[in-house]
């Protein structure tokens, strides 16, 4: 799976460079990601214990900042900021960066909450201006999506600095 390969590569690189990583992934992907990281010689349990690696479930993350299917950007910014600061403080690099591998925005989009996904993109852009972070976002896209979905997806992509499509 491309998603897990990309997440594994970015998280492993960050942790091996004494930086920090946050994985905001759906529960079904957590075990597989953990196994892939261990196969890359990443001591996942130690990273979690030290606070340099934070695993968060997408559903838990999205529960707090959503109000009537729209994003409360202040709550979202504060919630992400707490995670970033916690991970950054635990990192051992001289100038720590935090890699964030995230399925949140893709989950919102898949649920038809496009406006919330775009609002979260804006929030993440603000976070990137405030903190030393790198975001890797994942969006599900299948043949079942129609022309309107593709148009909305292009709007979301326009908010990213770089887009890789597979």
C-alpha positions in Angstrom: 0.0 0.0 0.0 1.4 3.3 -1.1 0.0 5.2 1.9 1.7 3.0 4.4 5.0 2.9 2.5 5.1 6.7 2.3 4.2 7.1 6.0 6.8 4.5 7.0 9.6 6.1 5.0 8.9 9.6 6.4 8.4 8.5 10.0 11.5 6.3 10.0 13.7 9.0 8.4 12.5 11.6 11.0 13.1 9.3 14.0 16.5 8.1 12.8 17.6 11.7 12.5 16.6 12.4 16.1 13.5 14.4 15.1 9.9 13.6 16.0 6.9 12.1 14.2 3.2 12.1 14.7 1.0 9.5 12.9 -2.7 10.5 12.7 -4.0 7.4 11.2 -7.1 5.2 11.2 -7.1 2.3 13.6 -7.0 -0.3 10.8 -3.7 1.1 9.6 -2.0 1.5 13.0 -0.8 -2.1 13.4 0.5 -2.4 9.9 2.3 0.9 10.2 3.8 -0.2 13.5 5.0 -3.5 11.9 6.5 -1.7 8.9 8.4 0.7 11.1 9.8 -2.2 13.1 10.9 -3.8 9.9 12.8 -0.6 9.2 14.6 -1.0 12.5 12.6 1.8 14.2 12.1 1.2 17.9 8.5 2.2 17.9 7.8 1.4 21.6 10.8 3.4 22.7 9.8 6.4 20.5 6.3 6.3 22.0 7.7 6.1 25.5 10.1 9.0 24.9 7.4 11.1 23.2 9.3 11.4 19.9 6.6 9.3 18.2 3.0 10.0 18.8 0.2 7.7 17.5 -3.2 9.2 17.3 -6.4 7.8 15.9 -8.1 9.8 13.2 -11.5 9.5 14.8 -10.3 10.8 18.1 -8.5 13.7 16.5 -11.5 14.8 14.5 -14.0 14.5 17.4 -12.9 17.7 19.1 -12.6 20.4 16.4 -15.7 19.5 14.4 -18.9 21.4 15.1 -21.9 20.6 12.8 -19.5 19.1 10.2 -17.4 22.3 10.1 -14.0 22.8 11.6 -13.5 25.0 14.6 -10.1 26.3 13.4 -9.1 27.6 16.9 -9.7 24.2 18.5 -7.9 22.4 15.7 -4.9 24.7 15.8 -4.6 24.4 19.6 -5.0 20.6 19.4 -2.4 20.1 16.7 -0.1 22.7 18.5 -0.1 20.6 21.7 0.8 17.5 19.8 3.6 19.3 17.8 5.1 21.0 20.9 5.0 17.7 22.9 6.8 15.8 20.1 9.2 18.7 19.4 10.3 18.9 23.0 11.0 15.2 23.1 13.2 15.3 19.9 16.9 15.1 20.4 17.9 17.0 17.2 19.6 20.3 17.6 16.9 22.0 15.5 14.0 19.5 15.7 11.4 19.1 13.0 8.2 17.2 13.4 6.9 15.0 10.6 3.1 14.6 10.6 1.6 11.8 8.6 -2.1 12.5 8.5 -5.3 10.8 7.3 -7.6 13.4 8.9 -8.2 15.6 5.9 -8.7 12.6 3.7 -11.2 11.1 6.2 -13.2 14.3 6.2 -13.2 14.4 2.4 -14.2 10.8 2.1 -17.2 11.5 4.4 -18.3 14.3 2.1 -17.1 17.0 4.5 -15.1 18.9 1.9 -15.5 22.3 3.5 -14.1 20.9 6.8 -11.2 19.2 4.9 -10.3 22.6 3.2 -10.6 24.4 6.5 -8.2 21.8 8.0 -5.8 22.4 5.1 -5.8 26.1 6.0 -5.2 25.3 9.6 -2.3 23.0 8.7 -0.8 25.8 6.5 -0.9 28.1 9.5 0.7 25.4 11.6 3.5 25.1 9.0 4.1 28.9 9.3 4.4 28.6 13.1 6.3 25.4 13.7 9.1 23.4 12.1 6.9 20.7 10.6 6.4 18.6 7.5 3.0 17.3 6.7 2.3 14.2 4.6 -1.4 14.0 3.9 -3.3 11.0 2.4 -6.5 11.2 0.5 -8.5 8.2 -0.7 -9.4 8.5 -4.3 -11.1 5.7 -6.3 -12.9 5.2 -9.6 -16.2 5.6 -7.8 -15.6 9.3 -7.3 -17.5 11.5 -9.8 -16.6 14.8 -11.6 -17.7 16.9 -8.7 -15.5 14.9 -6.3 -12.6 15.4 -8.6 -13.2 19.2 -8.8 -13.4 19.3 -5.0 -10.2 17.3 -4.8 -8.4 19.7 -7.1 -9.4 22.6 -4.8 -8.0 20.7 -1.8 -4.8 19.9 -3.8 -4.3 23.6 -4.6 -3.8 24.2 -0.8 -0.7 21.9 -0.8 2.8 22.9 -1.6 3.4 19.6 -3.3 1.0 16.9 -4.5 1.9 13.3 -5.4 -0.9 11.3 -7.0 -0.9 7.5 -7.3 
